[in-house]
Amino acid sequence: MPEMTCEERMLCALNREEPDRVPLYDLLDNVQVYEHYAGQKLTLQNAAEVVPLAISRALDHTRIWLPSAPGKWVDERGFTHERVDWWNEWQVDTPFHDLVGAKAFVQAEVERLEAASPANDVEAHLADLLHWKEKYRGTVIPASTAGEALADAWILLGLDYFVYLQSEEPALTQRWLDAIHAHTMRRLQSAGRLRAVSPVVWLFADLAFKGRLIFSPAYMREHGVFRRMAEICALYHSFGFKVIFHSDGYIRPMIPDLIAAGVDALAPIETGSGLDLGDLKAEFGGQVALCGGLDVGQVLRFGSVDDVRRATLRALDAAGRGGGLILGSSSEELFESLPAENIIAMWETTRECGRYPIGQYFPRNFEWR
């Protein structure tokens, strides 16, 4: 089979067909790995060149993620954010500190969202994305991203306040969710113009902890979560996009609902939360692609290079056959604290041995089971 482009390879995998090899996806914040593939030092000053250069030599798909200097800042709604290192930023304070304040904030958010007009800067956004597409030299970047309203709401408000609000002000809570979703759908009406960037989009909804869901499937059905996802997926599909769904944690109980909603892939397959690539492939591989799956908590962090190679080969064998696998870490982030040689071993083993038919390219006499 002739070598495919990254886009062709990703589309094959997302269609659950066999590309020339299993594609690779991840987010990288490991400076040593960047410098290994770029062949030069990474600094804040040259990151806009070095980051995409390195990624283009290693990955088939990534999201644009550049380092910035640490520091604090307050956004236009009064939330305080702190960047603690080059890569990671956290919300560290809110503009409310009690339930009364949280209710007032939500009421103002509803009014703001209901009055908001669709963004009119699509051409500028498209030009920016095409600029980055050129820099990434063939590695696929998302053309668009969207969030699901329930996840957007609880993450912004905090889970405790959200639960209190749901209990005490159910009508306001539902109006807020409806306003978030309507605003998202208005924004996505112009997403078809971004198809020139890539055929891949992402839908974000963190709805699970390790070992269990945050909200029960019954609650999510009753409150329209999967209906809203289906509307987002249908709109994206009408423009010719493939939708990768993201949630950390143990998402297995809601996978049938996600498939029914129309998602094309699940990411990341977080093995540390109780998910297993082989099990998911056997049960759902004919309906949805899988992205991730290589354990960060033990294998990539504490394993040897040979351990990583064995785990990579196991993942390829368990979920690569027949297509539908995009290999990456179980966290969807390769941290600075991970040994660079382990990240490189995962990627290079996949490039060497993730070819079809899977198994034909496994190293001889290598004990991988």
C-alpha positions as CSV (number, residue, x, y, z in Angstrom):
1,M,0.0,0.0,0.0
2,P,1.4,3.4,-0.9
3,E,2.1,5.8,1.9
4,M,-0.8,7.9,2.8
5,T,-1.0,11.6,3.9
6,C,-1.8,12.3,7.5
7,E,-5.3,13.4,6.5
8,E,-5.9,10.3,4.4
9,R,-4.7,8.1,7.3
10,M,-7.0,9.9,9.8
11,L,-10.0,9.6,7.6
12,C,-9.5,5.9,7.1
13,A,-9.2,5.3,10.8
14,L,-12.3,7.5,11.5
15,N,-14.2,5.5,8.9
16,R,-13.1,2.3,10.7
17,E,-11.1,1.2,7.6
18,E,-7.5,0.1,7.4
19,P,-5.0,2.9,6.5
20,D,-1.4,2.2,5.6
21,R,-0.6,2.3,9.3
22,V,-2.3,3.2,12.6
23,P,-2.2,7.0,13.0
24,L,-0.9,8.8,16.0
25,Y,-2.5,11.6,18.0
26,D,-1.6,13.4,21.2
27,L,-0.9,16.7,22.9
28,L,2.7,17.2,23.8
29,D,4.2,19.3,26.5
30,N,7.5,17.5,26.8
31,V,10.4,19.8,25.8
32,Q,12.9,17.0,25.3
33,V,10.6,15.3,22.8
34,Y,10.1,18.5,20.9
35,E,13.8,19.1,20.7
36,H,14.4,15.5,19.6
37,Y,12.1,15.8,16.6
38,A,12.8,19.4,15.7
39,G,16.6,19.0,16.1
40,Q,16.9,22.4,17.9
41,K,16.2,24.0,21.3
42,L,12.7,25.0,22.2
43,T,12.2,28.5,23.7
44,L,9.1,30.7,24.2
45,Q,10.5,32.9,21.4
46,N,10.8,30.2,18.8
47,A,7.9,28.0,19.9
48,A,5.6,29.0,17.0
49,E,8.1,27.5,14.6
50,V,9.7,24.6,16.6
51,V,6.4,23.1,18.0
52,P,4.7,22.5,14.6
53,L,8.0,21.4,13.0
54,A,8.5,18.7,15.6
55,I,4.9,17.6,15.6
56,S,4.9,17.3,11.8
57,R,7.7,14.8,12.1
58,A,5.9,12.6,14.6
59,L,2.1,12.8,14.7
60,D,-0.8,12.5,12.3
61,H,-3.1,14.6,14.4
62,T,-2.8,17.1,17.2
63,R,-4.6,20.2,18.5
64,I,-2.7,23.5,18.4
65,W,-1.0,23.9,21.8
66,L,1.8,26.4,22.3
67,P,3.8,27.3,25.4
68,S,3.4,30.7,27.2
69,A,5.0,32.4,30.1
70,P,3.6,31.6,33.6
71,G,1.4,34.2,35.2
72,K,-2.1,35.1,36.4
73,W,-4.9,36.9,34.4
74,V,-8.6,37.8,34.9
75,D,-11.0,37.3,32.0
76,E,-13.9,39.5,30.9
77,R,-16.3,37.7,33.2
78,G,-14.2,37.9,36.3
79,F,-12.6,34.4,36.4
80,T,-9.0,34.3,37.5
81,H,-6.7,32.0,35.6
82,E,-3.1,31.0,36.5
83,R,-0.6,29.4,34.2
84,V,1.8,27.5,36.4
85,D,4.2,26.4,33.7
86,W,4.7,26.8,30.0
87,W,1.7,24.5,29.1
88,N,-0.9,24.2,31.8
89,E,-3.4,26.9,33.0
90,W,-6.0,26.6,35.7
91,Q,-9.0,28.6,36.8
92,V,-8.1,29.5,40.4
93,D,-10.9,31.9,41.4
94,T,-14.4,32.9,40.4
95,P,-16.4,36.1,40.4
96,F,-18.8,34.5,43.0
97,H,-18.2,32.9,46.3
98,D,-21.6,31.8,47.5
99,L,-24.8,30.3,46.0
100,V,-26.5,33.7,45.8
101,G,-23.6,35.0,43.8
102,A,-23.6,31.9,41.6
103,K,-27.3,32.3,40.8
104,A,-26.7,36.0,39.9
105,F,-23.8,35.0,37.7
106,V,-25.9,32.4,35.9
107,Q,-28.8,34.8,35.4
108,A,-26.4,37.3,33.8
109,E,-24.9,34.6,31.6
110,V,-28.3,33.5,30.4
111,E,-29.2,37.1,29.4
112,R,-25.8,37.6,27.7
113,L,-26.0,34.3,25.7
114,E,-29.6,34.9,24.6
115,A,-28.7,38.4,23.4
116,A,-25.4,37.4,21.7
117,S,-25.1,37.5,17.9
118,P,-23.2,34.9,15.9
119,A,-19.5,35.8,15.5
120,N,-18.8,37.6,12.3
121,D,-15.0,37.0,12.1
122,V,-15.2,33.6,10.3
123,E,-12.8,34.8,7.5
124,A,-10.2,36.0,10.0
125,H,-10.5,32.7,12.0
126,L,-10.2,30.7,8.7
127,A,-7.1,32.6,7.7
128,D,-5.5,32.0,11.1
129,L,-6.2,28.3,10.9
130,L,-4.9,28.0,7.4
131,H,-1.7,29.8,8.6
132,W,-1.3,27.1,11.3
133,K,-2.2,24.3,8.9
134,E,0.8,25.4,6.7
135,K,3.1,25.5,9.7
136,Y,2.1,21.9,10.8
137,R,3.1,20.6,7.3
138,G,0.5,18.0,6.8
139,T,-0.3,17.0,10.4
140,V,-4.0,17.3,10.8
141,I,-5.3,20.1,13.1
142,P,-9.0,20.4,14.0
143,A,-11.1,22.7,11.8
144,S,-13.5,23.4,14.7
145,T,-14.3,22.5,18.3
146,A,-17.5,22.7,20.3
147,G,-18.5,22.0,23.9
148,E,-21.7,20.3,25.2
149,A,-23.8,22.5,27.4
150,L,-24.0,20.4,30.6
151,A,-20.2,20.0,30.7
152,D,-19.6,23.6,29.9
153,A,-21.9,24.7,32.7
154,W,-20.7,22.5,35.5
155,I,-17.0,23.1,34.7
156,L,-17.6,26.9,34.7
157,L,-19.7,27.0,37.8
158,G,-18.0,24.2,39.8
159,L,-19.8,20.9,40.4
160,D,-21.0,21.7,43.9
161,Y,-22.6,25.0,42.9
162,F,-24.1,23.4,39.8
163,V,-25.7,20.6,41.8
164,Y,-27.2,23.2,44.2
165,L,-28.4,25.3,41.3
166,Q,-30.0,22.3,39.7
167,S,-31.8,21.4,42.9
168,E,-33.0,24.9,43.9
169,E,-33.4,26.6,40.5
170,P,-34.2,23.8,37.9
171,A,-35.9,26.2,35.5
172,L,-33.0,28.6,35.5
173,T,-30.5,25.8,35.1
174,Q,-32.4,24.4,32.1
175,R,-32.7,27.9,30.6
176,W,-28.9,28.3,31.0
177,L,-28.2,24.9,29.3
178,D,-30.5,25.8,26.4
179,A,-28.9,29.2,26.0
180,I,-25.4,27.7,26.0
181,H,-26.4,25.2,23.3
182,A,-28.3,27.7,21.2
183,H,-25.2,30.0,21.2
184,T,-23.0,27.0,20.2
185,M,-25.3,26.1,17.3
186,R,-25.4,29.7,16.1
187,R,-21.6,29.8,16.1
188,L,-21.3,26.5,14.2
189,Q,-23.6,27.5,11.4
190,S,-20.5,28.9,9.6
191,A,-18.2,26.0,10.4
192,G,-18.6,24.6,6.9
193,R,-16.3,27.3,5.7
194,L,-13.6,25.8,7.8
195,R,-13.6,22.5,5.9
196,A,-10.5,23.8,4.0
197,V,-8.5,23.3,7.2
198,S,-9.2,19.6,7.8
199,P,-12.0,17.0,7.9
200,V,-11.7,16.6,11.7
201,V,-13.6,18.4,14.5
202,W,-13.8,17.8,18.3
203,L,-16.7,17.8,20.7
204,F,-15.8,18.3,24.3
205,A,-17.8,17.1,27.3
206,D,-16.0,16.0,30.5
207,L,-18.7,13.8,32.1
208,A,-16.8,11.1,33.9
209,F,-14.5,10.5,36.8
210,K,-12.1,7.6,37.2
211,G,-14.3,4.5,37.6
212,R,-17.7,6.2,37.1
213,L,-19.8,8.9,35.4
214,I,-20.3,12.3,37.0
215,F,-24.0,12.2,36.0
216,S,-26.0,9.0,35.4
217,P,-27.0,8.1,31.8
218,A,-30.7,8.6,32.9
219,Y,-30.0,12.1,34.1
220,M,-28.2,13.0,30.9
221,R,-30.9,11.6,28.7
222,E,-33.6,13.5,30.8
223,H,-31.7,16.7,30.6
224,G,-31.0,16.6,26.9
225,V,-27.2,15.9,26.8
226,F,-27.3,13.3,24.1
227,R,-29.9,15.2,22.1
228,R,-27.7,18.3,22.1
229,M,-24.7,16.2,21.1
230,A,-26.7,14.7,18.2
231,E,-27.6,18.2,16.9
232,I,-24.0,19.2,17.0
233,C,-22.8,16.0,15.3
234,A,-25.6,16.3,12.6
235,L,-24.5,19.8,11.8
236,Y,-20.9,18.9,11.6
237,H,-21.6,15.9,9.5
238,S,-23.7,18.0,7.1
239,F,-20.4,19.9,6.4
240,G,-18.5,16.7,5.8
241,F,-16.6,16.6,9.2
242,K,-15.7,13.6,11.3
243,V,-16.4,14.2,15.0
244,I,-14.0,13.1,17.8
245,F,-15.7,13.1,21.2
246,H,-13.6,13.9,24.3
247,S,-14.2,13.1,27.9
248,D,-11.8,11.9,30.5
249,G,-12.7,9.1,32.8
250,Y,-14.8,6.0,32.7
251,I,-17.3,6.7,29.8
252,R,-18.3,3.1,29.1
253,P,-21.9,3.3,30.4
254,M,-22.7,6.2,28.0
255,I,-20.9,4.8,24.9
256,P,-24.1,3.5,23.3
257,D,-25.7,7.0,23.7
258,L,-22.6,8.6,22.2
259,I,-22.7,6.3,19.2
260,A,-26.4,7.0,18.8
261,A,-25.7,10.7,18.9
262,G,-23.3,10.3,16.0
263,V,-19.8,10.7,17.3
264,D,-17.2,9.1,15.0
265,A,-14.4,8.5,17.6
266,L,-13.9,8.4,21.4
267,A,-10.9,10.0,23.1
268,P,-9.0,9.4,25.1
269,I,-9.4,5.7,26.0
270,E,-8.3,6.2,29.6
271,T,-7.1,2.8,30.7
272,G,-6.4,4.1,34.2
273,S,-10.1,4.7,34.7
274,G,-11.0,1.1,33.9
275,L,-11.4,1.2,30.1
276,D,-9.7,-1.4,28.0
277,L,-8.9,-1.0,24.3
278,G,-9.5,-4.7,23.4
279,D,-12.8,-4.9,25.2
280,L,-14.0,-1.6,23.6
281,K,-12.8,-2.8,20.2
282,A,-14.7,-6.1,20.5
283,E,-17.9,-4.5,21.6
284,F,-18.0,-1.2,19.8
285,G,-15.3,-1.3,17.1
286,G,-17.9,-1.8,14.3
287,Q,-19.6,1.5,15.3
288,V,-17.0,3.9,16.5
289,A,-13.2,4.6,16.3
290,L,-11.0,4.6,19.4
291,C,-8.3,7.3,20.1
292,G,-5.7,6.9,22.8
293,G,-5.3,3.9,25.1
294,L,-1.6,3.7,26.0
295,D,-1.4,4.0,29.8
296,V,0.2,7.1,31.2
297,G,0.0,6.4,34.9
298,Q,2.2,3.3,34.9
299,V,3.6,2.3,31.5
300,L,4.7,5.7,30.0
301,R,5.6,7.2,33.4
302,F,7.4,4.3,35.1
303,G,8.0,1.6,32.5
304,S,11.2,0.9,30.6
305,V,11.5,1.5,26.8
306,D,10.9,-2.3,26.3
307,D,7.8,-2.0,28.6
308,V,6.5,0.8,26.4
309,R,7.2,-1.2,23.2
310,R,5.3,-4.2,24.6
311,A,2.4,-2.1,25.6
312,T,2.3,-0.4,22.2
313,L,2.3,-3.8,20.4
314,R,-0.4,-5.1,22.7
315,A,-2.6,-2.0,21.9
316,L,-2.0,-2.4,18.2
317,D,-2.9,-6.1,18.4
318,A,-6.0,-5.6,20.5
319,A,-7.5,-2.7,18.7
320,G,-5.7,-2.0,15.4
321,R,-6.9,-4.9,13.3
322,G,-9.6,-3.9,10.8
323,G,-8.9,-0.2,11.3
324,G,-10.6,2.3,13.7
325,L,-7.6,2.9,16.0
326,I,-5.8,6.2,16.5
327,L,-3.1,5.5,19.0
328,G,-2.1,7.9,21.7
329,S,-1.8,8.3,25.4
330,S,-4.6,7.4,27.9
331,S,-4.5,11.0,29.2
332,E,-4.4,12.8,25.8
333,E,-1.4,14.7,27.2
334,L,2.3,13.7,27.2
335,F,3.6,15.6,30.3
336,E,7.1,17.0,30.9
337,S,7.5,14.5,33.7
338,L,7.3,11.5,31.3
339,P,10.6,10.1,30.2
340,A,11.2,11.4,26.6
341,E,12.5,8.0,25.5
342,N,9.2,6.4,26.4
343,I,7.2,8.8,24.3
344,I,9.5,8.3,21.4
345,A,9.3,4.5,21.8
346,M,5.5,4.6,21.6
347,W,5.5,6.7,18.5
348,E,8.3,4.9,16.7
349,T,7.0,1.4,17.5
350,T,3.7,2.5,16.0
351,R,5.3,3.8,12.9
352,E,7.3,0.6,12.5
353,C,4.7,-2.0,13.5
354,G,1.3,-0.4,13.1
355,R,1.1,-1.3,9.5
356,Y,-1.6,-3.4,7.9
357,P,-2.2,-6.2,8.2
358,I,-1.4,-5.7,11.9
359,G,1.1,-8.3,13.1
360,Q,3.0,-8.7,9.9
361,Y,5.4,-6.0,11.0
362,F,5.9,-7.0,14.7
363,P,9.6,-7.5,15.5
364,R,10.7,-11.2,15.4
365,N,11.5,-12.8,18.7
366,F,10.2,-9.8,20.6
367,E,8.2,-11.0,23.7
368,W,5.3,-8.5,23.7
369,R,2.6,-10.4,25.5
